[in-house]
Amino acid sequence: MANSVHNLSTFCEASLSKMASTRDAVRAERSERGTVAKYDFIALIRGSVTADIAEEFKNDLPLFEIQFIDRAQFGADVVFKSTELIKADKNRYMGEICPNLVKALETVEKDTAKLFEKVEQKGIYVNARFGTAFLFSELANLESQGSRFGENAEGAGKDVVVEYSSPNAAKHLHAGHIRSTIIGHVLGNLYDAAGYTVHRINYLNDWGGVGFLLEGLSRQQADVEKFENKNDLLFGIYSTFRKGQKFAASAEEYAKMTAEDAAELASVFGDVSTFEKMVASFADFKTKSDARFAGLESGSDEDFADWQKIIAWSLADFEKFYEILDIRHDYLTSEALYANLGRDLVKESVAKGSVVLFDRARADAEIASINAERTAGILSDEVADKLVGEVEADVGAYVVPLENRERYVVLKGNESTIYATRDLAALKNRAEIFEPVKMVYEVGQEQQDHFQKLFESSRKIGFGEGIDLCHVYHGYYVNEETKKKLSSRDGASNIMKLLTDTVAYFEAKYEGNSEFSAEEKRRTARALGVGSIVFNDLKRDKKSPVGISNDTQKTIRAFEEAGGAYVIYASCRAKSILRKYGKPIASVAEIVAASGKENSVGALDLLDVEADLIKKLLDFPNVVEKAAKNDDPVRVTEYLLNLSGLYNSYYNAVPVLKGENVEARLAIARDTARVIDNGLALLHIETLERI
């Protein structure tokens, strides 16, 4: 026993050490990749104008809001407006400031090119139309940054931790884990684009209830080889335990037991032929489960080996889902690492006074205070009774006292750890290892109260200050017909089946197509299928539910119509023009230099829709920056849908390969494809060369 005690403790020590070494590798990779300074078109305009206009405007210009407008609709590209100056003196603003601003803007140049070719006052607005050479030449900044256009260096040298997916051992992935995986991974991409060093953590829930899994496995060893997916065996043990718990709770429930239930329960618990025997068999199972868990904690070789089997079987099952989505985490950690650390943390905090034993005396004092407010009419009987019930439930536990009579239970009275114990220790450990400026937990909405109390408690204990602690939660997957939340089992089977069925749906579109190889068909179908599901999820407010119909084909068509395939198609359309041209295309800088000269591609001139396209492309870095700051992938999906719609309208209306300015138009096509592909990459959607 003395030697075997090193099993679990050594495993935990090795895992925590591996986290530190992986952290160093992640930081080294980020450092080697470097960061990219943000291209900011609006800031560039403001800076150019501020540097050039008359002296009297230098103090007022920062008060002007600068916004893009549609050239095709308004005949201009940007509008200047100042709400503050209007409020200060509207007559002077319209009669003096705006006319003078018009004159000043007409003289502004950048790199010898006129910034604006037309400026005019429209009521309280000053509308300005960019000079063609200036606007087109700005695409050179996009081309110079290539696949990294859209990034910025806001988070350079700073670390962000993102926890997502976080499945439960011995259970199936359910729909909430799937949304968490998609949204959490894309949030990590956005933070990475903002220059942060991102640490992606998958936190396996492997400690609560592990005792009954160990005992159940020991009783069903003969069945192990019957299961190809051994996590199904574990889930069966879990389900049987819950069923036994229900039937042992009351004779009334026991009376509802079917013959099939009895056979299932007997295979795990033994004799369940009467209610009394059911209670005794279940109690025996629980006692032995507790002993197995105690053996795991104290160092039993057998229990440790079985626990490792449970984890390996669960991870092998989960990996199938991660493989389909091609999603990886930097770190796989688990509750097991933090049980003893959490218990020690609570004991240390008790000594410091930030955690207290909520004993009978404290509870009685709290109840007296509640009843005093009840008597005074401050609290209704309903609210007071609820508060008293919460007090009674916490008696004997170790708690962190919070504001407004709330407490966060962090350890049982017998010093058994709970979810909160381990979460506190994990938060503290991550704060120490990564020293992050931000720590994000992408977990379902039902955990809001838990994380609010976790974050508040960590600061009270003394290790959460200075970190932006965020619970970014998502809405449920719901049945489209009933609007009810999908159950854990149905959610998992439905979503996994939908993933494979959706890929098959797109693959069927290429049957008989001899232009595509079998491998290209497979890759294209996967990109369109998985991309459609991911885009459908991300285009919604993350807090909103996602509907899944009982009609699989209806759901798949809804995925297709959500826009992911449409955006991929827009990129492929642009690339198809480049392939059709069949020759190398000059850079934007070369096109601008050649315009107007002998043997040039023609006098550079932009259609209104082309000007609007260029402005849209140049605004991409601002969209990415806002999406990262607001933890909001929807901004990227909306941008890509708008950009794709604008480009598809242009493609249908303009003969790109005819007339003058062919290479200029091809450059716009090339840069549109680049920005769409950059945006899709942020959303973890595979891009294609053709469809």
C-alpha positions as CSV (number, residue, x, y, z in Angstrom):
1,M,0.0,0.0,0.0
2,A,2.8,2.4,0.8
3,N,4.3,2.0,-2.6
4,S,0.9,2.0,-4.5
5,V,-0.1,5.3,-2.9
6,H,2.0,6.9,-5.5
7,N,-0.4,5.8,-8.3
8,L,-3.0,8.6,-8.1
9,S,-0.7,11.2,-6.5
10,T,2.0,10.6,-9.0
11,F,-0.5,10.8,-11.8
12,C,-1.7,14.2,-10.5
13,E,1.8,15.5,-10.1
14,A,2.8,14.4,-13.6
15,S,-0.4,15.9,-15.1
16,L,0.2,19.3,-13.4
17,S,3.8,19.2,-14.5
18,K,2.8,18.5,-18.1
19,M,0.4,21.5,-18.0
20,A,3.4,23.7,-17.2
21,S,5.5,22.3,-19.9
22,T,2.7,22.5,-22.5
23,R,2.1,26.1,-21.4
24,D,5.7,26.9,-22.3
25,A,5.3,25.2,-25.7
26,V,2.1,27.1,-26.4
27,R,3.8,30.4,-25.5
28,A,6.9,29.5,-27.5
29,E,4.7,28.8,-30.6
30,R,2.8,32.0,-30.1
31,S,6.0,34.0,-29.8
32,E,7.5,32.4,-32.9
33,R,4.4,33.2,-34.9
34,G,4.4,36.7,-33.6
35,T,1.5,39.2,-33.8
36,V,0.3,41.4,-36.6
37,A,-0.5,45.1,-36.2
38,K,-4.1,45.8,-36.9
39,Y,-5.0,47.5,-40.2
40,D,-7.6,50.1,-39.2
41,F,-9.2,51.9,-42.1
42,I,-11.2,54.3,-40.1
43,A,-8.2,55.2,-37.9
44,L,-6.2,55.7,-41.1
45,I,-8.8,58.1,-42.4
46,R,-9.1,60.0,-39.2
47,G,-5.3,60.2,-38.9
48,S,-4.8,61.4,-42.5
49,V,-7.6,64.0,-42.1
50,T,-6.3,65.3,-38.7
51,A,-2.8,65.7,-40.1
52,D,-3.9,67.7,-43.1
53,I,-7.0,69.9,-42.5
54,A,-6.9,73.5,-41.3
55,E,-5.6,74.2,-37.8
56,E,-9.0,75.2,-36.5
57,F,-10.4,71.7,-37.0
58,K,-7.7,69.8,-35.1
59,N,-9.6,70.3,-31.8
60,D,-13.0,69.5,-33.2
61,L,-12.2,66.6,-35.5
62,P,-12.0,64.0,-32.7
63,L,-15.6,64.9,-31.9
64,F,-16.7,63.8,-35.4
65,E,-18.0,60.3,-35.8
66,I,-16.9,58.6,-39.1
67,Q,-19.0,55.9,-40.5
68,F,-19.1,53.9,-43.8
69,I,-22.2,54.4,-46.0
70,D,-23.1,52.7,-49.3
71,R,-21.8,54.5,-52.4
72,A,-24.4,52.9,-54.6
73,Q,-27.2,54.3,-52.4
74,F,-25.7,57.6,-51.2
75,G,-23.1,58.5,-53.8
76,A,-20.5,58.7,-51.0
77,D,-18.3,56.4,-48.9
78,V,-18.1,57.9,-45.5
79,V,-20.1,60.4,-43.4
80,F,-18.8,62.8,-40.9
81,K,-21.2,63.9,-38.1
82,S,-20.7,65.3,-34.6
83,T,-23.6,65.0,-32.1
84,E,-21.6,67.0,-29.5
85,L,-21.1,70.0,-31.8
86,I,-24.7,69.9,-32.9
87,K,-25.8,70.0,-29.2
88,A,-23.4,72.8,-28.5
89,D,-24.6,75.1,-31.3
90,K,-26.5,73.6,-34.1
91,N,-26.7,76.8,-36.2
92,R,-23.0,77.4,-36.0
93,Y,-22.4,73.7,-36.7
94,M,-24.5,73.7,-39.9
95,G,-23.7,77.2,-41.1
96,E,-20.0,77.4,-40.3
97,I,-18.3,74.2,-39.2
98,C,-19.8,71.8,-41.8
99,P,-19.0,74.2,-44.8
100,N,-15.5,74.7,-43.6
101,L,-15.0,71.0,-43.1
102,V,-16.1,70.4,-46.7
103,K,-13.5,72.8,-47.9
104,A,-10.8,71.3,-45.7
105,L,-11.5,67.7,-46.6
106,E,-11.3,68.5,-50.3
107,T,-7.6,69.2,-49.9
108,V,-6.6,66.1,-48.0
109,E,-4.0,63.8,-49.6
110,K,-2.4,60.6,-48.7
111,D,0.8,59.5,-50.5
112,T,0.2,62.2,-53.2
113,A,-3.3,60.8,-54.0
114,K,-6.5,62.7,-53.1
115,L,-8.2,61.1,-50.1
116,F,-11.6,62.3,-51.3
117,E,-12.7,63.1,-54.9
118,K,-16.0,64.6,-53.8
119,V,-17.2,66.2,-50.5
120,E,-20.5,67.8,-49.8
121,Q,-22.7,68.8,-46.9
122,K,-26.0,67.0,-46.6
123,G,-27.9,68.7,-43.7
124,I,-26.1,67.8,-40.5
125,Y,-23.8,65.4,-42.4
126,V,-20.7,65.8,-44.4
127,N,-20.5,63.1,-47.0
128,A,-17.2,62.2,-48.7
129,R,-16.4,60.0,-51.6
130,F,-13.0,58.4,-51.7
131,G,-10.6,59.0,-54.5
132,T,-10.4,55.9,-56.7
133,A,-6.6,55.5,-56.6
134,F,-6.5,55.9,-52.8
135,L,-9.3,53.5,-52.1
136,F,-8.1,50.8,-54.5
137,S,-4.5,51.1,-53.3
138,E,-5.5,50.4,-49.7
139,L,-6.1,46.8,-50.8
140,A,-2.3,46.5,-50.8
141,N,-2.5,46.3,-47.0
142,L,-4.8,43.4,-47.2
143,E,-2.5,41.6,-49.7
144,S,0.6,42.2,-47.6
145,Q,-0.9,40.6,-44.6
146,G,-2.5,37.7,-46.5
147,S,-3.9,34.9,-44.3
148,R,-3.3,37.1,-41.2
149,F,-5.4,40.1,-42.4
150,G,-7.9,40.7,-39.7
151,E,-5.6,40.0,-36.8
152,N,-4.4,42.6,-34.3
153,A,-1.8,42.9,-31.5
154,E,-4.1,43.9,-28.7
155,G,-3.3,40.9,-26.6
156,A,0.4,40.6,-27.4
157,G,2.3,39.0,-24.5
158,K,-0.9,38.3,-22.6
159,D,-2.5,34.9,-21.8
160,V,-6.1,33.8,-22.1
161,V,-7.5,30.5,-20.8
162,V,-10.6,29.0,-22.5
163,E,-12.3,25.9,-21.1
164,Y,-14.8,24.3,-23.4
165,S,-16.4,20.9,-24.1
166,S,-15.7,19.5,-20.6
167,P,-17.6,16.2,-20.9
168,N,-18.6,13.8,-18.1
169,A,-16.7,10.5,-17.9
170,A,-18.9,7.4,-18.5
171,K,-21.6,9.5,-20.2
172,H,-22.3,10.3,-23.8
173,L,-21.6,13.8,-25.1
174,H,-24.9,15.6,-25.1
175,A,-26.0,18.6,-27.1
176,G,-24.7,21.1,-24.6
177,H,-21.2,19.7,-24.9
178,I,-21.4,20.1,-28.6
179,R,-22.4,23.7,-28.5
180,S,-19.7,24.3,-25.9
181,T,-17.1,22.7,-28.1
182,I,-18.0,24.7,-31.2
183,I,-18.5,28.1,-29.5
184,G,-15.5,27.7,-27.1
185,H,-13.1,26.7,-29.9
186,V,-14.1,29.7,-32.1
187,L,-13.8,32.1,-29.1
188,G,-10.2,30.8,-28.8
189,N,-9.7,31.6,-32.5
190,L,-10.9,35.1,-32.0
191,Y,-8.7,35.7,-28.9
192,D,-5.8,34.3,-30.9
193,A,-6.5,36.7,-33.8
194,A,-6.4,39.5,-31.2
195,G,-2.8,38.6,-30.4
196,Y,-3.4,36.7,-27.1
197,T,-1.6,33.5,-26.2
198,V,-4.6,31.1,-25.9
199,H,-4.6,28.0,-23.7
200,R,-7.5,25.7,-24.7
201,I,-8.6,23.3,-21.9
202,N,-10.8,20.3,-21.9
203,Y,-11.8,19.7,-18.3
204,L,-13.0,16.1,-17.8
205,N,-15.6,15.6,-15.1
206,D,-14.3,12.3,-13.8
207,W,-14.6,12.4,-10.0
208,G,-18.2,12.8,-8.9
209,G,-19.8,9.3,-8.7
210,V,-16.7,7.5,-9.8
211,G,-17.0,5.1,-6.9
212,F,-20.2,3.5,-8.2
213,L,-18.7,3.3,-11.6
214,L,-15.7,1.3,-10.2
215,E,-18.0,-1.0,-8.3
216,G,-20.3,-1.4,-11.2
217,L,-17.5,-2.3,-13.5
218,S,-16.1,-4.8,-11.1
219,R,-19.5,-6.6,-11.1
220,Q,-19.8,-6.5,-14.9
221,Q,-16.3,-7.5,-16.0
222,A,-17.8,-10.5,-17.9
223,D,-19.6,-8.0,-20.2
224,V,-16.7,-5.8,-21.1
225,E,-15.8,-7.6,-24.3
226,K,-19.4,-7.5,-25.5
227,F,-19.1,-3.7,-26.1
228,E,-17.3,-2.4,-29.1
229,N,-17.7,1.1,-27.6
230,K,-17.0,0.5,-23.9
231,N,-18.2,3.9,-22.9
232,D,-21.7,2.4,-23.7
233,L,-21.0,-0.1,-20.9
234,L,-20.1,2.7,-18.6
235,F,-23.1,4.7,-19.5
236,G,-25.2,1.6,-18.9
237,I,-23.8,1.3,-15.4
238,Y,-24.5,5.0,-14.7
239,S,-28.1,4.6,-16.0
240,T,-28.7,1.5,-13.9
241,F,-27.4,3.2,-10.8
242,R,-29.8,6.1,-11.3
243,K,-32.6,3.6,-11.9
244,G,-31.7,1.7,-8.8
245,Q,-31.5,4.9,-6.8
246,K,-35.1,5.7,-7.9
247,F,-36.6,2.3,-7.1
248,A,-34.8,2.0,-3.8
249,A,-36.2,5.4,-2.7
250,S,-39.8,4.4,-2.2
251,A,-42.1,1.4,-2.3
252,E,-44.4,3.4,-4.6
253,E,-41.6,3.8,-7.2
254,Y,-40.6,0.2,-6.8
255,A,-44.1,-0.9,-7.6
256,K,-43.7,0.6,-11.1
257,M,-40.7,-1.6,-11.9
258,T,-41.1,-3.7,-15.1
259,A,-39.6,-7.2,-15.7
260,E,-37.0,-5.6,-17.9
261,D,-36.1,-3.2,-15.1
262,A,-35.8,-6.0,-12.6
263,A,-33.5,-8.0,-14.9
264,E,-31.3,-5.0,-15.5
265,L,-31.1,-4.1,-11.8
266,A,-30.4,-7.7,-10.8
267,S,-27.4,-7.8,-13.1
268,V,-25.7,-5.1,-11.1
269,F,-27.2,-5.1,-7.6
270,G,-28.2,-8.7,-7.0
271,D,-31.5,-9.7,-5.5
272,V,-34.2,-7.1,-6.1
273,S,-37.2,-9.4,-5.9
274,T,-38.8,-7.4,-3.1
275,F,-38.7,-3.8,-2.1
276,E,-36.8,-4.6,1.0
277,K,-34.3,-6.6,-0.9
278,M,-34.0,-3.8,-3.4
279,V,-33.2,-1.4,-0.6
280,A,-30.7,-3.7,0.9
281,S,-29.0,-4.6,-2.4
282,F,-28.7,-1.0,-3.3
283,A,-27.3,0.0,0.1
284,D,-24.7,-2.8,-0.2
285,F,-23.8,-1.5,-3.6
286,K,-23.4,2.1,-2.3
287,T,-21.3,0.9,0.7
288,K,-18.9,-1.0,-1.6
289,S,-18.9,2.0,-4.0
290,D,-17.7,4.2,-1.2
291,A,-15.0,1.7,-0.4
292,R,-13.8,1.6,-4.0
293,F,-13.6,5.4,-4.1
294,A,-11.7,5.4,-0.8
295,G,-9.4,2.8,-2.3
296,L,-8.8,5.0,-5.3
297,E,-8.0,8.0,-3.1
298,S,-5.7,6.0,-0.8
299,G,-3.8,4.3,-3.5
300,S,-5.3,1.0,-4.4
301,D,-3.6,-0.5,-7.5
302,E,-6.8,-2.2,-8.6
303,D,-9.0,0.9,-8.2
304,F,-6.5,3.1,-9.9
305,A,-6.2,0.8,-12.9
306,D,-10.0,0.5,-13.3
307,W,-10.3,4.3,-13.0
308,Q,-7.8,4.7,-15.8
309,K,-9.8,2.3,-17.9
310,I,-12.9,4.3,-17.4
311,I,-11.2,7.5,-18.4
312,A,-9.6,5.9,-21.5
313,W,-12.8,4.3,-22.7
314,S,-14.7,7.6,-22.3
315,L,-12.1,9.6,-24.1
316,A,-12.0,7.1,-27.0
317,D,-15.7,7.7,-27.4
318,F,-15.5,11.5,-27.2
319,E,-12.6,11.5,-29.7
320,K,-15.0,10.4,-32.4
321,F,-16.8,13.7,-32.1
322,Y,-13.7,15.8,-31.9
323,E,-12.4,14.0,-35.0
324,I,-15.4,14.8,-37.0
325,L,-15.1,18.5,-36.1
326,D,-11.2,18.4,-36.3
327,I,-11.0,20.1,-32.9
328,R,-8.1,19.7,-30.5
329,H,-7.4,21.1,-27.1
330,D,-4.0,22.1,-25.7
331,Y,-4.7,20.5,-22.3
332,L,-6.7,17.6,-21.1
333,T,-7.2,18.1,-17.4
334,S,-9.7,16.6,-15.0
335,E,-11.4,17.0,-11.6
336,A,-9.2,14.2,-10.2
337,L,-6.2,16.6,-10.3
338,Y,-7.9,19.0,-7.9
339,A,-9.7,16.9,-5.2
340,N,-6.8,17.0,-2.7
341,L,-5.7,20.5,-3.8
342,G,-9.2,21.7,-3.3
343,R,-9.5,20.2,0.2
344,D,-6.2,21.8,1.2
345,L,-7.2,25.1,-0.2
346,V,-10.5,25.1,1.8
347,K,-8.6,24.2,5.0
348,E,-6.1,27.0,4.4
349,S,-9.0,29.4,3.8
350,V,-10.7,28.4,7.0
351,A,-7.5,29.3,8.9
352,K,-7.5,32.7,7.2
353,G,-11.2,33.3,7.8
354,S,-12.4,33.5,4.2
355,V,-14.2,30.1,4.5
356,V,-16.2,29.2,7.6
357,L,-17.9,26.1,8.9
358,F,-21.6,26.8,8.6
359,D,-22.6,25.2,11.9
360,R,-25.8,25.2,13.8
361,A,-25.1,28.4,15.6
362,R,-24.4,30.4,12.4
363,A,-27.5,28.8,10.8
364,D,-29.7,29.8,13.7
365,A,-28.4,33.3,13.6
366,E,-29.2,33.5,9.9
367,I,-32.7,32.1,10.4
368,A,-33.4,34.6,13.2
369,S,-32.4,37.4,10.9
370,I,-34.6,36.1,8.1
371,N,-37.6,35.8,10.5
372,A,-37.0,39.3,11.8
373,E,-37.3,40.6,8.3
374,R,-40.4,38.4,7.8
375,T,-42.0,39.9,10.8
376,A,-41.2,43.4,9.7
377,G,-42.8,42.8,6.3
378,I,-39.5,43.1,4.4
379,L,-39.7,39.5,3.3
380,S,-42.8,37.6,2.2
381,D,-43.5,34.2,3.8
382,E,-42.7,32.5,0.5
383,V,-39.3,34.2,0.2
384,A,-38.5,33.7,3.9
385,D,-39.4,30.0,3.8
386,K,-37.2,29.6,0.7
387,L,-34.2,31.3,2.4
388,V,-34.7,29.2,5.6
389,G,-34.7,26.0,3.5
390,E,-31.4,27.0,1.8
391,V,-29.9,27.7,5.3
392,E,-30.9,24.3,6.6
393,A,-29.5,22.6,3.5
394,D,-26.1,24.2,4.1
395,V,-25.8,23.3,7.8
396,G,-22.6,21.4,8.5
397,A,-20.8,22.4,5.3
398,Y,-17.9,24.7,4.7
399,V,-19.0,27.8,2.9
400,V,-17.7,31.1,1.5
401,P,-20.0,33.9,2.9
402,L,-21.2,36.1,0.0
403,E,-23.3,39.2,-0.3
404,N,-27.1,39.3,0.1
405,R,-27.3,36.2,2.4
406,E,-25.8,34.0,-0.2
407,R,-23.2,31.3,0.5
408,Y,-21.1,29.1,-1.7
409,V,-20.7,25.6,-0.3
410,V,-17.1,24.5,-1.0
411,L,-16.7,21.4,1.1
412,K,-18.9,18.9,2.9
413,G,-18.7,18.7,6.7
414,N,-16.9,15.3,6.5
415,E,-14.4,17.0,4.2
416,S,-15.5,15.2,1.1
417,T,-14.9,17.3,-1.9
418,I,-17.6,18.5,-4.2
419,Y,-17.8,20.1,-7.7
420,A,-17.2,23.5,-6.2
421,T,-14.1,22.4,-4.2
422,R,-12.4,21.1,-7.3
423,D,-13.5,24.1,-9.5
424,L,-12.0,26.5,-6.9
425,A,-8.7,24.6,-6.9
426,A,-8.7,24.4,-10.7
427,L,-9.2,28.2,-11.0
428,K,-6.4,28.9,-8.5
429,N,-4.1,26.5,-10.3
430,R,-4.8,28.1,-13.7
431,A,-4.3,31.5,-12.3
432,E,-0.9,30.4,-11.0
433,I,0.3,28.5,-14.0
434,F,-0.9,30.8,-16.8
435,E,-1.1,34.2,-15.1
436,P,-3.9,35.0,-17.5
437,V,-5.6,38.4,-18.0
438,K,-8.8,36.5,-18.9
439,M,-10.3,33.1,-18.0
440,V,-13.3,31.9,-20.0
441,Y,-15.6,29.1,-19.2
442,E,-17.9,28.1,-22.1
443,V,-20.5,26.1,-20.2
444,G,-24.3,25.9,-20.5
445,Q,-26.7,28.5,-19.1
446,E,-27.8,26.2,-16.3
447,Q,-24.4,26.9,-14.6
448,Q,-24.8,30.7,-14.3
449,D,-25.4,30.7,-10.6
450,H,-22.5,28.3,-10.0
451,F,-20.0,30.4,-11.9
452,Q,-21.2,33.7,-10.4
453,K,-20.5,32.3,-7.0
454,L,-17.3,30.6,-8.0
455,F,-15.8,33.9,-9.3
456,E,-17.0,35.9,-6.3
457,S,-15.6,33.3,-3.9
458,S,-12.3,33.1,-5.6
459,R,-11.8,36.8,-5.1
460,K,-12.9,36.6,-1.5
461,I,-10.4,33.8,-0.9
462,G,-7.7,35.9,-2.6
463,F,-6.7,34.6,-6.1
464,G,-9.2,36.0,-8.6
465,E,-8.3,39.7,-8.6
466,G,-6.9,41.1,-11.8
467,I,-8.4,38.4,-14.0
468,D,-11.4,38.9,-16.2
469,L,-13.4,35.8,-15.2
470,C,-16.1,35.1,-17.7
471,H,-18.9,32.5,-18.0
472,V,-19.8,32.6,-21.7
473,Y,-22.9,30.4,-21.8
474,H,-25.0,29.0,-24.6
475,G,-28.6,28.1,-25.1
476,Y,-29.9,24.6,-25.5
477,Y,-30.5,22.4,-28.5
478,V,-34.3,22.0,-28.5
479,N,-36.8,19.8,-30.4
480,E,-38.0,22.0,-33.2
481,E,-41.6,20.6,-32.9
482,T,-42.0,20.6,-29.2
483,K,-39.5,23.4,-28.3
484,K,-38.4,21.2,-25.4
485,K,-34.7,20.8,-24.5
486,L,-33.2,17.6,-26.0
487,S,-32.4,15.0,-23.4
488,S,-28.8,14.1,-22.8
489,R,-29.1,10.7,-24.6
490,D,-31.3,12.0,-27.5
491,G,-29.2,15.1,-27.8
492,A,-26.0,13.1,-28.3
493,S,-27.4,10.5,-30.7
494,N,-29.3,13.1,-32.7
495,I,-26.3,15.5,-33.1
496,M,-23.8,12.8,-33.9
497,K,-26.2,11.3,-36.5
498,L,-26.9,14.7,-37.9
499,L,-23.1,15.3,-38.4
500,T,-22.7,12.1,-40.4
501,D,-26.1,12.4,-42.2
502,T,-25.4,16.0,-43.2
503,V,-22.0,15.1,-44.7
504,A,-23.7,12.2,-46.6
505,Y,-26.4,14.7,-47.8
506,F,-23.7,16.9,-49.5
507,E,-21.8,13.9,-50.7
508,A,-24.9,12.7,-52.6
509,K,-24.9,16.0,-54.6
510,Y,-21.7,14.8,-56.3
511,E,-22.8,11.4,-57.3
512,G,-22.0,11.0,-61.0
513,N,-19.8,14.0,-61.1
514,S,-16.7,13.0,-63.0
515,E,-14.8,16.3,-62.4
516,F,-14.2,15.5,-58.8
517,S,-12.1,12.6,-57.5
518,A,-13.5,10.4,-54.8
519,E,-11.2,12.1,-52.2
520,E,-12.3,15.6,-53.4
521,K,-15.9,14.7,-53.1
522,R,-15.4,13.4,-49.6
523,R,-13.5,16.5,-48.5
524,T,-15.9,18.9,-50.2
525,A,-18.9,17.1,-48.6
526,R,-17.3,17.2,-45.2
527,A,-16.4,20.9,-45.5
528,L,-20.0,21.8,-46.6
529,G,-21.7,19.5,-44.1
530,V,-19.7,20.3,-41.0
531,G,-19.4,23.9,-42.0
532,S,-23.1,24.2,-42.4
533,I,-23.7,22.9,-38.9
534,V,-21.1,25.0,-37.3
535,F,-22.2,28.2,-39.2
536,N,-25.9,27.5,-38.2
537,D,-24.8,27.3,-34.6
538,L,-22.6,30.4,-34.6
539,K,-24.9,32.7,-36.6
540,R,-27.4,32.7,-33.7
541,D,-26.9,34.6,-30.5
542,K,-25.0,32.0,-28.4
543,K,-27.6,32.4,-25.6
544,S,-30.5,31.4,-28.0
545,P,-31.7,27.9,-28.5
546,V,-30.9,25.9,-31.6
547,G,-33.8,23.9,-33.0
548,I,-33.4,20.3,-34.3
549,S,-36.4,18.8,-36.2
550,N,-37.6,15.2,-35.9
551,D,-37.4,15.2,-39.7
552,T,-33.7,14.8,-40.4
553,Q,-33.8,16.0,-44.0
554,K,-35.7,19.1,-42.9
555,T,-33.0,19.9,-40.3
556,I,-30.2,19.3,-42.9
557,R,-31.8,21.6,-45.4
558,A,-32.1,24.2,-42.6
559,F,-28.4,23.9,-42.0
560,E,-27.7,24.3,-45.7
561,E,-29.9,27.4,-45.8
562,A,-28.3,28.9,-42.7
563,G,-25.5,30.3,-44.9
564,G,-22.3,28.4,-44.3
565,A,-22.4,26.7,-47.7
566,Y,-23.4,30.0,-49.3
567,V,-20.3,31.8,-47.9
568,I,-18.0,28.9,-49.0
569,Y,-19.7,29.1,-52.4
570,A,-18.9,32.9,-52.7
571,S,-15.2,32.3,-52.0
572,C,-15.2,29.5,-54.6
573,R,-16.9,31.7,-57.1
574,A,-14.2,34.3,-56.8
575,K,-11.5,31.7,-57.2
576,S,-13.2,30.2,-60.3
577,I,-12.8,33.6,-62.1
578,L,-9.1,33.6,-61.2
579,R,-8.8,30.1,-62.6
580,K,-10.7,31.0,-65.8
581,Y,-8.4,34.0,-66.3
582,G,-5.5,31.5,-66.3
583,K,-2.7,34.0,-65.9
584,P,-0.8,35.5,-63.0
585,I,-2.5,38.7,-61.6
586,A,-0.5,41.8,-60.7
587,S,-0.5,43.1,-57.2
588,V,-2.6,46.0,-56.3
589,A,0.5,48.2,-56.0
590,E,1.5,47.2,-59.6
591,I,-2.0,47.9,-60.9
592,V,-2.2,51.3,-59.4
593,A,1.3,52.2,-60.7
594,A,0.3,51.0,-64.2
595,S,-3.1,52.8,-64.4
596,G,-3.2,55.6,-66.9
597,K,0.1,54.7,-68.4
598,E,0.7,53.3,-71.9
599,N,0.1,49.5,-72.1
600,S,-1.7,49.7,-68.8
601,V,-4.8,47.7,-67.8
602,G,-6.8,50.7,-68.5
603,A,-7.6,54.0,-66.7
604,L,-8.3,52.8,-63.1
605,D,-12.0,53.4,-62.4
606,L,-14.3,51.8,-59.8
607,L,-17.9,51.0,-60.1
608,D,-20.0,51.9,-57.1
609,V,-20.4,48.3,-56.1
610,E,-16.7,47.8,-56.3
611,A,-16.0,50.7,-54.0
612,D,-18.5,49.3,-51.5
613,L,-16.8,45.9,-51.8
614,I,-13.4,47.3,-51.1
615,K,-14.7,49.2,-48.0
616,K,-16.3,46.0,-46.8
617,L,-13.1,44.1,-47.2
618,L,-11.0,46.8,-45.4
619,D,-13.5,46.8,-42.5
620,F,-12.8,43.1,-41.7
621,P,-10.1,43.7,-39.0
622,N,-12.6,46.0,-37.1
623,V,-15.2,43.2,-37.1
624,V,-12.8,40.6,-35.8
625,E,-11.6,43.0,-33.0
626,K,-15.1,43.7,-31.9
627,A,-16.0,40.0,-32.0
628,A,-13.1,39.1,-29.7
629,K,-13.7,42.0,-27.3
630,N,-17.4,41.0,-27.0
631,D,-17.0,37.2,-27.0
632,D,-19.3,37.2,-30.0
633,P,-18.8,35.1,-33.1
634,V,-22.1,36.3,-34.5
635,R,-20.4,39.5,-35.7
636,V,-18.1,37.4,-38.0
637,T,-21.0,35.3,-39.4
638,E,-23.1,38.4,-40.1
639,Y,-20.1,40.1,-41.8
640,L,-19.4,37.0,-44.0
641,L,-23.0,36.7,-45.1
642,N,-23.1,40.4,-46.0
643,L,-19.8,40.3,-47.8
644,S,-20.8,37.1,-49.7
645,G,-24.2,38.7,-50.7
646,L,-22.4,41.8,-51.9
647,Y,-19.9,39.8,-53.9
648,N,-22.5,37.5,-55.5
649,S,-24.5,40.4,-56.6
650,Y,-21.4,41.9,-58.2
651,Y,-20.5,38.6,-59.8
652,N,-23.9,38.3,-61.4
653,A,-24.0,42.0,-62.6
654,V,-20.5,42.7,-63.8
655,P,-18.6,40.9,-66.6
656,V,-15.3,40.8,-64.7
657,L,-13.2,39.4,-67.6
658,K,-14.4,41.9,-70.2
659,G,-13.5,45.5,-70.9
660,E,-11.0,47.6,-69.1
661,N,-9.8,47.2,-65.5
662,V,-9.9,43.4,-65.8
663,E,-6.9,42.9,-63.5
664,A,-8.3,45.4,-61.0
665,R,-11.5,43.5,-60.9
666,L,-9.6,40.2,-60.6
667,A,-7.7,41.7,-57.7
668,I,-10.9,42.5,-56.0
669,A,-12.1,38.9,-56.6
670,R,-8.8,37.6,-55.2
671,D,-9.0,39.7,-52.1
672,T,-12.6,38.9,-51.5
673,A,-11.8,35.2,-51.5
674,R,-8.9,35.9,-49.1
675,V,-11.1,37.7,-46.6
676,I,-13.9,35.1,-46.8
677,D,-11.4,32.4,-46.2
678,N,-9.8,34.2,-43.3
679,G,-13.2,34.6,-41.7
680,L,-14.2,31.0,-42.2
681,A,-10.9,29.9,-40.7
682,L,-11.8,32.0,-37.6
683,L,-15.1,30.1,-37.4
684,H,-13.3,26.8,-37.8
685,I,-14.9,26.1,-41.2
686,E,-12.8,24.4,-43.9
687,T,-12.3,26.4,-47.1
688,L,-12.4,25.0,-50.6
689,E,-11.0,25.9,-54.0
690,R,-14.2,24.8,-55.9
691,I,-17.6,23.4,-55.3
